[in-house]
Amino acid sequence: MEFITEHLPQVLMILGVLALITEVAVLGMSTFILLFLGLSLLITGILMNVAVLDSTLTTALWSNTLLTAALAIVLWKPLKQMQDSKGAKEIQSDFAELTFTLESDVDDRGLTQYAYSGISWKLKSRQPLAAGTQVKVVKKEVGVMWVEALGS
């Protein structure tokens, strides 16, 4: 305990960094509680290290209590909005470059099958396509390849 009180600013900064690492790496920024606590520990340790705050356990307790509450009040809403926003971007892969010739007619019902990479995929198209048409994959879903005629 004597070691902790002698090196309180450094101990607080180390605990703050550990809390931040745990929040980001282990919890994936899902709770924010360790984020606020880690930031408050880090700020308190820095303020004690530059002699803005006294290096006592009582000061550390009150400083962390107030800073954690203030950070939670200020950062909760923006962080929650950031967490809730989902980017709806298409993932590009090798499937998008796949071209082949249809062996049977394809429409939006997905009744036609195409074997690729050991999997039987349903083929769908926004416009009906006749057998023998050269097509490219434009979108993929679970078990479904959306195709369109080349040159469309």
Phi, psi and chi 1 to 4 in degrees:
 res  aa     phi    psi   chi1   chi2   chi3   chi4
   1 MET       -  -34.3 -172.3   67.9  178.8      -
   2 GLU   -64.2  -38.5 -173.6  176.7  -40.2      -
   3 PHE   -60.8  -43.1  177.3   80.4      -      -
   4 ILE   -63.3  -45.4  -68.0  173.2      -      -
   5 THR   -68.7  -31.3   55.8      -      -      -
   6 GLU   -71.8  -33.2  -73.5  179.4   19.2      -
   7 HIS  -118.6   39.6  -56.5  -69.0      -      -
   8 LEU   -58.6  -45.7 -172.7   59.2      -      -
   9 PRO   -59.1  -43.3  -22.2   31.1      -      -
  10 GLN   -67.5  -40.0  -67.0   82.2    7.4      -
  11 VAL   -62.6  -43.0  169.9      -      -      -
  12 LEU   -64.1  -41.6  -69.2  175.0      -      -
  13 MET   -65.7  -39.5  -71.8 -172.2  -75.0      -
  14 ILE   -65.3  -44.6  -69.9  170.0      -      -
  15 LEU   -63.2  -37.2  -71.2  174.3      -      -
  16 GLY   -63.3  -45.2      -      -      -      -
  17 VAL   -64.8  -41.0  168.8      -      -      -
  18 LEU   -62.8  -40.0  -70.0  174.6      -      -
  19 ALA   -64.8  -40.8      -      -      -      -
  20 LEU   -66.1  -42.0  -68.8  171.8      -      -
  21 ILE   -63.5  -42.5  -70.6  170.6      -      -
  22 THR   -62.7  -44.4  -57.1      -      -      -
  23 GLU   -62.5  -44.3  175.9   67.5   35.7      -
  24 VAL   -79.6  -50.4  173.3      -      -      -
  25 ALA   -79.4  -41.4      -      -      -      -
  26 VAL   -89.5  -48.4  176.8      -      -      -
  27 LEU   -92.2  -10.5  -59.5  175.7      -      -
  28 GLY    64.4   36.8      -      -      -      -
  29 MET    57.3   37.8  -66.6  -74.4  -71.0      -
  30 SER   -93.5  -22.0   61.5      -      -      -
  31 THR  -111.1  -31.2   62.8      -      -      -
  32 PHE    70.5  -16.0  -60.2  136.3      -      -
  33 ILE   -64.1  -47.3  -66.3  167.9      -      -
  34 LEU   -68.4  -26.7  -73.6  179.2      -      -
  35 LEU   -63.5  -49.4  175.8   72.1      -      -
  36 PHE   -64.9  -43.4  -57.2  140.6      -      -
  37 LEU   -64.7  -45.0  179.0   63.4      -      -
  38 GLY   -62.1  -43.1      -      -      -      -
  39 LEU   -63.6  -41.6  -73.3  173.4      -      -
  40 SER   -66.7  -39.2   73.2      -      -      -
  41 LEU   -63.3  -43.1  -72.8  166.6      -      -
  42 LEU   -64.8  -45.8 -162.5   58.0      -      -
  43 ILE   -63.5  -45.3  -68.1  168.3      -      -
  44 THR   -61.3  -43.9  -60.8      -      -      -
  45 GLY   -61.1  -41.5      -      -      -      -
  46 ILE   -66.4  -44.4  -69.3  170.1      -      -
  47 LEU   -63.7  -35.5  -69.0  175.2      -      -
  48 MET   -70.8  -36.5  -74.4 -178.4  173.1      -
  49 ASN   -66.3  -33.5 -149.9   24.5      -      -
  50 VAL   -96.7   13.4  -64.8      -      -      -
  51 ALA    65.5   28.1      -      -      -      -
  52 VAL   -79.5  -37.0  173.2      -      -      -
  53 LEU  -114.6  152.1  -65.8  174.7      -      -
  54 ASP   -68.8  145.2  -67.2  -26.6      -      -
  55 SER   -89.2   66.3  -66.4      -      -      -
  56 THR  -123.8  157.8   64.0      -      -      -
  57 LEU   -64.6  -36.6  -70.2  172.8      -      -
  58 THR   -64.1  -44.7  -55.6      -      -      -
  59 THR   -62.6  -41.8  -56.6      -      -      -
  60 ALA   -61.8  -43.6      -      -      -      -
  61 LEU   -61.6  -51.6  175.1   68.6      -      -
  62 TRP   -67.3  -40.7  -79.4  106.5      -      -
  63 SER   -61.8  -45.6  175.7      -      -      -
  64 ASN   -67.7  -37.0  -77.9  -50.0      -      -
  65 THR   -61.8  -49.9  -58.5      -      -      -
  66 LEU   -69.3  -42.8  -64.1  174.1      -      -
  67 LEU   -66.3  -40.5  -81.7  172.3      -      -
  68 THR   -61.9  -44.5  -58.6      -      -      -
  69 ALA   -63.9  -44.8      -      -      -      -
  70 ALA   -64.6  -43.5      -      -      -      -
  71 LEU   -63.2  -39.5  -72.0  168.1      -      -
  72 ALA   -63.8  -43.1      -      -      -      -
  73 ILE   -65.4  -43.1  -70.5  167.8      -      -
  74 VAL   -76.4  -40.6  171.0      -      -      -
  75 LEU   -98.2  -12.6  -63.9  177.1      -      -
  76 TRP   -58.3  -54.3 -176.5  -93.0      -      -
  77 LYS   -62.9  -48.7 -169.0  173.8 -103.7 -175.1
  78 PRO   -62.6  -39.1  -11.5   16.5      -      -
  79 LEU   -68.3  -38.2  -72.0  172.3      -      -
  80 LYS   -65.0  -40.9 -167.1   65.8  174.4  163.4
  81 GLN   -64.5  -41.5  -72.7  173.9  -12.8      -
  82 MET   -63.1  -39.6 -179.8 -176.4   75.4      -
  83 GLN   -69.0  -36.3 -170.6 -180.0   47.9      -
  84 ASP   -79.4  -24.0  -70.0  -20.1      -      -
  85 SER   -71.7  132.0   68.4      -      -      -
  86 LYS  -121.4  125.7  -64.7  177.8 -178.3  167.5
  87 GLY   -78.1  125.8      -      -      -      -
  88 ALA   -98.7   71.8      -      -      -      -
  89 LYS  -112.0  144.8   61.3  179.9 -177.3  179.5
  90 GLU   -73.9  141.0  -68.0  -81.8  -32.1      -
  91 ILE   -91.7  126.0  -61.8  172.0      -      -
  92 GLN   -88.2  140.8  -65.7  -63.3  -33.4      -
  93 SER  -148.3 -175.9   71.4      -      -      -
  94 ASP   -65.0  -23.8  -67.3  -19.7      -      -
  95 PHE   -61.0  -34.1  -74.1  111.9      -      -
  96 ALA   -64.4  -22.6      -      -      -      -
  97 GLU   -96.1   -1.2  -56.4  -60.8  -40.9      -
  98 LEU   -73.8  128.1 -179.4   64.2      -      -
  99 THR  -127.0  147.4   59.6      -      -      -
 100 PHE  -162.8  172.3   55.8   93.2      -      -
 101 THR  -103.1  132.5  -57.2      -      -      -
 102 LEU   -69.8  136.3  -66.3  176.9      -      -
 103 GLU   -91.5  -19.7  -64.5  175.9    4.2      -
 104 SER  -148.3  170.8   57.2      -      -      -
 105 ASP   -64.4  147.9  -64.6  -16.6      -      -
 106 VAL  -130.0  138.1  174.0      -      -      -
 107 ASP  -139.8 -163.3   56.4   18.6      -      -
 108 ASP   -84.8    1.6   61.6  -10.4      -      -
 109 ARG   -84.9  -19.8  -65.1 -179.6  -65.9  168.0
 110 GLY    75.6   32.8      -      -      -      -
 111 LEU   -83.8  -16.6  -58.9  176.0      -      -
 112 THR   -90.0  141.3  -55.6      -      -      -
 113 GLN  -111.3  148.9  -58.4  -80.4  -35.5      -
 114 TYR  -139.4  126.1  178.3   71.5      -      -
 115 ALA   -87.3  122.1      -      -      -      -
 116 TYR  -145.2  129.2  178.3   75.5      -      -
 117 SER    56.6   38.3 -170.9      -      -      -
 118 GLY    78.9    7.3      -      -      -      -
 119 ILE  -123.0  141.0  -60.5  170.8      -      -
 120 SER   -92.1  109.1 -176.5      -      -      -
 121 TRP   -97.3  141.3  -62.8   84.5      -      -
 122 LYS   -78.9  139.3  -69.5 -177.9 -178.8 -178.9
 123 LEU  -106.1  135.0  -64.7  179.2      -      -
 124 LYS  -133.7  152.8  -68.7 -174.5  178.3 -176.6
 125 SER  -146.9  145.7  175.8      -      -      -
 126 ARG   -68.9  -35.3  -62.9 -164.8 -161.0  -52.7
 127 GLN  -111.7  142.7  -64.1   91.1   17.2      -
 128 PRO   -60.0  135.6  -21.4   30.7      -      -
 129 LEU  -122.5  139.0  -60.4  171.0      -      -
 130 ALA   -86.7  156.2      -      -      -      -
 131 ALA   -59.0  143.6      -      -      -      -
 132 GLY    92.0   -5.6      -      -      -      -
 133 THR   -78.3  134.6  -54.9      -      -      -
 134 GLN   -78.5  124.6 -173.2   76.2   11.4      -
 135 VAL  -127.3  163.2  -64.6      -      -      -
 136 LYS  -128.6  150.7   66.0  178.5  177.2  178.6
 137 VAL   -80.3  125.9  176.7      -      -      -
 138 VAL  -110.9  -18.2  -67.5      -      -      -
 139 LYS  -157.2  149.9 -177.6  178.8  175.0 -174.0
 140 LYS  -134.6  144.1   57.5 -112.2  162.1 -106.3
 141 GLU  -131.0 -179.3  -63.6  172.0   -8.1      -
 142 VAL   -63.8  112.4  176.8      -      -      -
 143 GLY    72.5    7.9      -      -      -      -
 144 VAL  -132.5  133.8  177.8      -      -      -
 145 MET  -112.2  125.6  -72.8 -174.4 -163.1      -
 146 TRP   -91.9  127.5  -75.1   84.7      -      -
 147 VAL  -123.1  159.2  -65.0      -      -      -
 148 GLU  -143.5  157.6   64.6 -178.9   34.0      -
 149 ALA   -64.5  141.9      -      -      -      -
 150 LEU   -64.6  140.2  -80.4  176.2      -      -
 151 GLY    89.2    3.1      -      -      -      -
 152 SER   -85.8      -  -64.3      -      -      -
